[in-house]
Amino acid sequence: MPEVILYGTSSCPYCIRARMMLDKKGVNYEYIGLDQTPERRAEMESRSNGRTSVPQIFIDDRHIGGFDDMAELDIDDELDPLLGIN
């Protein structure tokens, strides 16, 4: 399985939806809660080429983007292969 990292906050509805989608697919992922660890925000912004909104999602160091981007990949049947799901 690829490494999946999701930066988010507990009050962000798109972060919640992204986590729900990954949970539903049975994907293990690292959740970095920026409200608990605000010092990691600079890391997220650097990795995502300056994006400041959450969530920011990475699969094996590939920047996927936010929830809408991940949902679009899912609609296009491109997400499951990236996640190692057959």
matplotlib code that plots the C-alpha trace (Angstrom):
import matplotlib.pyplot as plt

x = [0.0, 1.3, 1.9, -1.1, -0.8, -3.7, -3.2, -6.3, -8.2, -11.0, -13.5, -13.1, -16.0, -13.8, -11.2, -13.9, -15.2, -11.7, -11.1, -14.5, -13.6, -10.3, -11.8, -14.6, -11.9, -10.1, -6.9, -4.4, -3.3, -1.4, -3.6, -1.8, -4.2, -3.0, -5.1, -3.2, 0.2, 0.2, 3.9, 3.4, 1.5, 4.7, 5.6, 2.2, 2.6, 6.1, 5.1, 1.9, 3.7, 2.2, -1.3, -2.8, -6.2, -7.0, -7.2, -4.0, -3.6, -0.4, -0.1, 3.5, 4.8, 2.5, 0.4, -3.2, -4.6, -7.8, -10.9, -12.5, -9.3, -9.4, -13.1, -12.5, -9.8, -12.3, -15.0, -12.5, -11.5, -7.9, -7.9, -8.0, -4.9, -3.0, -4.1, -3.2, -6.8, -7.8]
y = [0.0, 3.5, 6.0, 8.5, 11.7, 14.0, 17.5, 18.9, 20.4, 19.0, 21.7, 21.5, 19.7, 18.8, 17.3, 15.2, 14.1, 13.2, 11.1, 9.4, 8.5, 7.0, 5.1, 3.7, 2.5, 0.9, 2.9, 3.4, 7.0, 9.5, 12.3, 15.5, 17.7, 21.2, 22.4, 20.1, 20.6, 24.1, 24.0, 21.5, 24.0, 25.3, 21.8, 21.3, 24.6, 23.8, 20.3, 21.6, 24.5, 27.2, 26.0, 27.1, 25.5, 22.1, 19.3, 18.7, 15.1, 13.2, 9.7, 8.5, 12.1, 12.9, 16.0, 15.1, 18.4, 18.8, 16.8, 18.0, 16.9, 13.4, 13.0, 13.9, 11.2, 8.8, 9.6, 9.2, 5.7, 7.0, 7.0, 3.3, 2.5, 5.3, 3.8, 0.2, -0.9, -3.3]
z = [0.0, -0.8, 1.9, 2.2, 4.2, 4.9, 6.4, 7.9, 10.8, 12.9, 12.0, 8.2, 6.5, 3.4, 5.7, 7.4, 3.9, 2.8, 5.9, 5.4, 1.8, 2.7, 5.7, 3.4, 1.0, 3.9, 3.3, 6.1, 6.2, 8.4, 9.5, 10.5, 12.5, 12.0, 14.9, 17.3, 15.5, 13.9, 13.5, 10.7, 8.5, 7.0, 6.1, 4.4, 2.5, 1.3, 0.1, -1.7, -3.5, -1.3, -0.9, 2.4, 2.4, 3.9, 3.3, 1.4, 0.4, -0.7, -2.0, -2.1, -2.2, -5.1, -4.2, -5.0, -3.8, -1.7, -1.3, -4.6, -6.4, -4.7, -5.4, -9.1, -9.3, -7.8, -10.3, -13.1, -11.7, -11.2, -7.3, -6.6, -8.6, -6.9, -3.5, -4.6, -4.6, -7.4]

ax = plt.figure().add_subplot(projection="3d")
ax.plot(x, y, z, "-o")
ax.set_aspect("equal")
plt.show()
